[in-house]
Amino acid sequence: MIPALSPAAAVARVAWVVQRFYPTNMNIALGIDSLCWHMRLASGAITIERVLENAASLGAPVVALNLHHVRERSVSELRELRGRAQGLGLRLLAQGDFIGSPRRGDDVSIGVARIHEWVERAAALASPSLRLVSGFYRTELADKPELIETERRYVSDVLARASERASAAGVRLLLENHSDFTVDEYERIVRDVGSDRMGVFLDLINPIVTFDDPMRAIERLAPLASSGHIRDFELRSVQQPDHYHRRGFEVLYRYPGEGAAPITALVTKLKEVVGDRPYDLVIEGLDSLADVDDQLERLSPALAYLRRLLIE
């Protein structure tokens, strides 16, 4: 009689089957960000342990774990969570948060202190990197280039001062192109801090938000990145009451394959630039609802869609 598998072993077995029979021909691993479950995590409708089990059941070997979702857990509890993830065949990538903004009164020491705390937690999760973001969106300062430059200098100074402790902990700092700086500004930040001390967490969609060419962004920033986000977007018209013309349009984030983003072209370009080196491509779902359990239903076709693109 074949003994029954434990729930964790059963999930790991499913993940193995998916990877065995639906492999990619590259070193690009598909992952899932815990942000896909954000509102359900915030409301207590799901636990992070269950999120890990869901990711494993989908055959996604990587989970980008937003540290906000485990902010109440101690470092020792994070080590236990790492063990649970490893038991499911998962790797964890630590996702930090906003490092601060000088126009909101933050000084460099505040940003450095935040990163140092996140680095300790990233190390407890055995994450090789820590994703970080600046403290502003470009649309907020589009007509104030001098303030954007102040934000750029702040980010450079914070990363330069925080990088030594991160390196000592075996954690590489990655700054996400977070709808803030342009490609040229990101390259300058990396030059100022040093590519040996930091890298980029490459979001494939965000260059569109900053009116950059996403193909140019991939070409220039992917060589500096070991991981990044992918998602889709839907364009929705906002009509006047009589529908004679529209007042504008909304951009709403969706899962890959659900919207209008040029996903095929973006992934093809990423494959070209990344080549055969290891890279983690993580689905970022940003439209979760506290009372809607639709993550597995939507992630399954999104992963299948991306897997097809990776083997073409």
Secondary structure, DSSP 8 states (H G I E B T S, - for coil): ------HHHHHHHHHHHHHHHS--SSSEEEEEEGGGGHHHHHHTSS-HHHHHHHHHHTT--EEEEEGGGGTTS-HHHHHHHHHHHHHTT-EEEEEEEE---GGGT--HHHHHHHHHHHHHHHHHTT-SEEEEE-S--GGGSTT-HHHHHHHHHHHHHHHHHHHHHHHHTT-EEEEE--SSS-HHHHHHHHHHH-TTTEEEE--SSHHHHTT--HHHHHHHHGGGEEEEEE-EEEEEEEE-TT-SSEEEEEEEEE-TTSSSS-HHHHHHHHHHHHTTS-EEEEE------TT---HHHHHHHHHHHHHHHHH-
